[in-house]
């Protein structure tokens, strides 16, 4: 190879590496801004209606109550308690989210009066028959992923950053996720999930955002569409109440049978 070509190749390799590093840093900046804008909410409660659709269009609806508690040095704690239908009433799901390791999760089943811990190798299991996996139900902590900015594009009429994030945990069920982030509000609009073979698996769509306390944005609708099995699950959120005095004691894996 001649000197001229060698110099050109070295320049291309150098610039390519710098471009990749730059996009990683820019992706992390977007993720940091998302995280920073949602800090300080303290706690909140909400009602949830989860609608399961099979590929024939048959529906099944479940009613739940949820609570979230923001911790100072770790991920959020969240609790979901099922209210209806009667056959699953009292079922409770507790998550302690973490940034640098898999979340801790427990599921209380009133039919057998037993709380079981969700094993880390079962995080891709279906959450209560829905298209949401256990892995999807924790908060999206900043340190869970490596980031890369893929570019900017419109999603509908909303200008968005297109962000790729790769789970750091080896046991994750996803090879990567592509997230569209509202470029003004820094909130997620859509997430495409890819399975361990890097094939498209699911798409999560966020809708009907509302702002609370003049700062915190929450979606009133989330729809998870599974490309591989044709099923979908929609969660409708209502009755958000922020800073209502939910304490950390509310999130006790030893007392899930009494959760409310």
URLIN-V580473 format. One record per residue. RES is the residue in one small letter. SS is DSSP state (@ for helix, = for strand, . for the rest). PHI is phi in whole degrees, 0 to 359 (* if undefined). OMEGA is omega in whole degrees, 0 to 359 (999 if undefined). Layout:
BEGIN
RES,SS,PHI,OMEGA  RES,SS,PHI,OMEGA
END
This chain:
BEGIN
x,.,*,182  x,.,289,181  x,@,302,183  x,@,298,180  x,@,292,179  x,@,297,179  x,@,295,179  x,@,297,180  x,@,296,179  x,@,298,179  x,@,296,180  x,@,296,179  x,@,295,180  x,@,296,181  x,@,294,178  x,@,297,178  x,@,294,179  x,@,294,179  x,@,296,180  x,@,295,180  x,@,295,179  x,@,297,179  x,@,291,176  x,@,294,180  x,@,294,179  x,@,293,176  x,@,296,179  x,@,295,178  x,@,299,178  x,@,297,181  x,@,296,179  x,@,296,180  x,@,293,175  x,@,303,182  x,@,295,184  x,@,296,183  x,@,289,182  x,.,254,180  x,.,280,173  x,.,95,182  x,.,288,176  x,.,83,178  x,=,200,173  x,=,200,175  x,=,238,176  x,=,199,171  x,=,261,183  x,=,222,172  x,=,237,183  x,=,253,181  x,=,248,179  x,=,261,177  x,=,238,174  x,.,272,186  x,.,288,173  x,.,271,179  x,.,95,178  x,.,291,186  x,=,247,172  x,=,219,186  x,=,243,178  x,=,230,180  x,=,254,182  x,=,221,169  x,=,239,182  x,=,229,175  x,=,216,180  x,=,228,180  x,=,232,180  x,.,270,178  x,.,265,185  x,.,282,189  x,.,237,181  x,.,218,180  x,.,286,180  x,.,292,171  x,=,251,182  x,=,224,181  x,=,225,176  x,=,237,179  x,=,238,181  x,=,278,180  x,=,257,183  x,=,202,2  x,.,287,188  x,@,299,185  x,@,290,176  x,@,237,180  x,.,302,181  x,.,93,174  x,.,299,184  x,=,230,182  x,=,234,185  x,=,241,178  x,=,231,166  x,=,255,182  x,.,283,178  x,.,227,180  x,.,272,189  x,.,249,177  x,.,203,181  x,.,301,178  x,.,295,169  x,=,268,183  x,=,220,179  x,=,225,178  x,=,231,176  x,=,264,181  x,=,246,185  x,.,295,181  x,.,299,180  x,.,245,179  x,.,50,184  x,=,217,173  x,=,259,177  x,=,244,177  x,=,276,179  x,.,279,181  x,.,292,183  x,@,297,179  x,@,275,177  x,@,245,185  x,.,290,176  x,.,270,175  x,.,295,182  x,=,290,175  x,.,281,176  x,.,53,176  x,.,78,183  x,.,269,176  x,.,274,171  x,.,275,175  x,=,273,175  x,@,305,181  x,@,298,182  x,@,283,192  x,@,270,176  x,.,273,177  x,.,287,185  x,.,271,184  x,.,293,185  x,@,304,187  x,@,279,179  x,@,289,193  x,=,227,161  x,=,262,189  x,=,236,174  x,=,207,178  x,=,278,180  x,=,272,180  x,=,151,178  x,=,232,178  x,=,203,179  x,=,273,171  x,=,247,192  x,.,68,177  x,.,252,182  x,=,254,175  x,=,292,186  x,=,219,166  x,=,277,175  x,=,254,192  x,=,242,172  x,=,258,175  x,=,232,183  x,=,243,181  x,=,300,178  x,.,282,183  x,.,292,181  x,.,296,183  x,.,274,180  x,.,298,177  x,.,279,184  x,.,244,173  x,.,281,179  x,=,194,176  x,=,223,175  x,=,248,187  x,=,242,171  x,=,265,186  x,=,244,177  x,=,306,187  x,.,288,178  x,.,260,186  x,.,265,181  x,.,55,175  x,.,232,181  x,=,288,177  x,=,250,183  x,=,201,174  x,=,228,172  x,=,260,181  x,=,255,178  x,=,243,183  x,.,285,185  x,.,295,175  x,.,269,181  x,.,64,175  x,.,261,177  x,=,303,182  x,=,245,186  x,=,216,172  x,=,230,177  x,=,251,179  x,=,247,178  x,=,258,179  x,=,211,175  x,=,55,178  x,=,292,172  x,=,232,179  x,=,256,181  x,=,236,181  x,.,55,180  x,.,58,183  x,.,212,194  x,=,265,180  x,=,266,175  x,=,225,177  x,=,283,174  x,=,264,178  x,=,210,173  x,=,226,180  x,=,238,178  x,=,259,180  x,=,252,180  x,=,262,181  x,.,288,187  x,.,270,180  x,.,238,176  x,.,78,180  x,.,265,176  x,=,211,176  x,=,223,177  x,=,246,173  x,=,246,176  x,=,259,182  x,=,251,178  x,=,208,175  x,=,64,177  x,=,302,175  x,=,225,183  x,=,261,174  x,.,52,182  x,.,257,175  x,.,89,173  x,.,295,182  x,.,252,181  x,@,296,179  x,@,297,180  x,@,293,188  x,.,248,186  x,.,244,180  x,@,298,180  x,@,276,185  x,@,231,183  x,@,293,179  x,@,293,180  x,@,255,184  x,.,293,179  x,.,208,999
END
